[in-house]
Amino acid sequence: MGNNYFKSSKLNRTLILIFVKELEIRHKHKLLKLKKKNIGNVKLVVAIDDLIVCIEQATWKNHFELLQVRPDADCVVEIFYFFDIHIHRILLGVYFREDEASIAWCGSHADYASTFKNNRDTIRKWLKSNSWIN
């Protein structure tokens, strides 16, 4: 699972420790492959790095907390969100209860349009055929 760390605050002269669990990214290699493939695209590389940091440091407990931090997230099917990063899109499954996020798919907007036809039913079928959902 993700990295664990403690935050502390002093309240009425009592030290309170709050346990915070960060998200672990499964299938992170997909983002790293996209980054390597586009190494000359500095804006995309920076956007990928920013997304990785955002996810790894996330303590989202629900859909609303995710949207406060990443308003670009578009919930398309159940726990799966598309994130816009520069000229690409990332399909990310966020498992709030398990403190985990999984990269299901990443590619350019053209790849997205070709693969998913800008259609939620097609996205759902793709997720089922690739064993992401039942």
Sequence and secondary structure as in RCSB ss.txt:
>XXXX:A:sequence
MGNNYFKSSKLNRTLILIFVKELEIRHKHKLLKLKKKNIGNVKLVVAIDDLIVCIEQATWKNHFELLQVRPDADC
VVEIFYFFDIHIHRILLGVYFREDEASIAWCGSHADYASTFKNNRDTIRKWLKSNSWIN
>XXXX:A:secstr
   EEEEEEEETTEEEEEEEE  EEETTHHHHHHHHHTTT HHHHHHHHHHHHHHHT    SHHHHHHH TT EE
EETTEEEEEETTEEEEEEEEGGGTEEEEEEEEEHHHHHHHHTT HHHHHHHHHHTTS  
